């Protein structure tokens, strides 16, 4: 948030992405379900920031915009799909704010 240079923001975000995706690949999703949800939400947010930076560039690359938008959507789905599979409505309600924010972010990228 404090950095104003978009290029530096992208580099910092890419470092975060690299670290989180490495951890995400190494963990067993069945055993670390909550952690995988956290990774999905965090990566969706980071890719969302990358998406916004790509859209602000003077020379836009629609391929780059679509690539980061797709990754943001995939990671949001990693979070929401776990919640939608839960049987107990109380479990779903616990995450309603996060799910709503992620679903709205996905809608933004689809327009």
N, C-alpha and C positions, 0 to 999 in steps of 0.2 A: 504494500500500500504506500509505503514511503518513497519507493523508487518511481521516478517520473519517466525514465528512459524505457521505452517499450522493448527495445532490443535486450537490455539488461534484464527486464522482467521476464522475457521469454527464456533467456538462458537460466535464470533462477528457477523458473517453473519447470524447465526441462530437467534440471538436476533433481527436483522433487519427484517428478514423474519417474525418472530412472530408478530412484531409490525405492519408491513405493511399488512399482511394477515388479521389481526384483523380489521384494518380500512377498508380494501377492502370489507370484508364481511358485514360491517355495513352500507356502503353507498349505496344509490339507484343508480344503474348504468345508469338509464335513466336521472336522474337529474345531476349527477356528471360524465358525459362522459369523459371530459378532464382529470379529476383526476383519473378515472379508467384506462385511457390510460397510465398515468404517473406511476401508480402502476404496471401495466402490464410490462412496459419497465424496471422499476427499479427491480422488482422481477425476470424478465428474466435475467437481468445482475447479480444479486446476486446468483441465482441458477447456472448461467454459471460459476461464480467463484468457487462455491461449486463443480461443475462438474470437473473443472480443478484440484482442490485439490484432489478429489477422484482419478483421473487418475494418479496423481503423487505418491500416496501411494505405498510403497513397496509391501504390501499385498493387492492387489486390490480385491474389492468386486464388481463384475459386476452388482449385484442387486442394490447396492448403487449408482454406476455410472449411471445405467439406470434410477433409481428413480429420481435423481436430474436433469438428462438430460431431462426427461419427464416433470418435473415441469417447467424447463426453457422454453421448447417448448410451453407448455400450456400458460404460461404468455406472451410469445412473440405473441402468437396467440390472446390473449386478446387485445393486442395493434393493431395488423395488421388487425384483423377482423373488428374493428370499422372503420378503414380507408377505407378498401375495400368496405364497404357498402355505403360510401358517393357517391352521384350522381355527384357532381361538380368536374371535373378534377383538378381545381385549389386547392381545399381542399386536394386532394390526393398529389399533388405536394409539398405542404407545409411540408409534413412529409416524403418526399422521402428519405432523409439521414437516419433518424431513422429507417424507414422501411427496407431499404437496409441492415443496420447493423444488425438488428434483424433477417432478413431472412438468412443472411450469417452465423450468429451464430447458427441458427437452422440447417442449412446444415452441419456445423461442427459436431454437435451432432448426426446427422444421419449417419455419415460415420464411 
